[in-house]
């Protein structure tokens, strides 16, 4: 699962690397466009994460019918969420202008967002199938598609960003076109490759699959996850907006540094998914001791991995920055920001895995509250004070973010200790 997450994140990292060779303006446009995309879509992504405990616990209990109903409801929700999200994304230009982003970047960022709107549906449907396969502990098809998706994305970037095969160089706009085409290709390929595994959950349509009350109960599990993701990504996105107030160089350096941090973060996200599945399946089997062992193993593994990535960021910040930009000012600022990322990597990994194991037992409200308190009561206000009040600029903004991550990690680790010390029961959403 960590390999899948790294593979999927590598696509965004490759986009940043290839666009960064065009200009700082194109790089900043992709950065702002991705902020708008994810702050708009991350809620729907979180809602669909309700599949984690529902499918994993059903698989653990040997209840194939319950798993199939959950998957079919997930596809319905993905279609609804894709429509709503796409309509919001049409207003990207107005949102960026309202956020007072650099005037020279806003038109290009708007073009990028409009180019990725047609990829919204396959993006969310892919998520449904990915969560389903993960909950079944059948990860190989997703890993192969993630690897193939990187090759496809690199080729499409070569064509549309740099201009090849008769296509003019389109820069940031071309990156958006490539992203949409890659998302459609990956979703179609995943369904084709995993059809022997998915078929039993997709056909036939299960009785009561779209019954209102169970569907609403599934949404009730997913909405706190969506809000949690919105709070977390919203905090990171707002830091990106604050960078835009400082200037194009600041937001370009932020994009490079945050992509590197996010790339490393995909490993604990994968561990979090694995922990959620192992915990959920154990709860479905009625084996509370196995669920507790799985939670502990996931947390220890994440701690070890993030200590390693933190060391890399602390030791080689400038060399990493030079991989993504030819602008000396951008590289210099990346070299300042990455050591800060090295510090908050450890807290970020622990909070991600703690959220995952809690999701495995169906506890989705506590992570939401922890993110509200950690990021929005402490992290964002402190970032404003340090970045602008004390005039520390980009480094002040990132130290505020680091403080928020520390607070979230402490709160969630306390919740894991409390929740896993009590009885662990399977979630039930069926019936009137």
Buried (B, 14 or more C-beta within 10 A) or exposed (E): BBBBBBBBBBBBBBBBBBBBBBBBBBBBBBBBBBBBBBBBBBBBBBBBBBBBBBBBBBBBBEBEBBBBBBBBBBBBBBEEBBEBBBEBBEBBBEBBEEBEBBEEBBEBBBBBBBBBBBBBBBBBBBBBBBBBBBBBEBBEBBBBBBBBBBEBBBBBBBBBBBBEEEBEEBBBBBBBBBBBBBBBBBBBBBBEBBEEBBEEBBEEEBEBBEBEEBBEBBBBBBBBBBBBBBBBBBBBBBBBBBBBBBBBBBBBBBBBBBBBBBBBBBBBBBBBBBBBBBBBBBBBBEBBEBBBBBBBBBBEBBBEBBEEBBEBBBEEBEEBBBBBBEBEBBBBBBBBBBBBBBBBBBBBBBBBBBBBBBBBBBBBBBBBBBBBBBBBEBBBBBBBEBBBEEEBBBBBBBBBBBBBBBBBBBBBBEBBEEBBEEEBEBBEBEEE
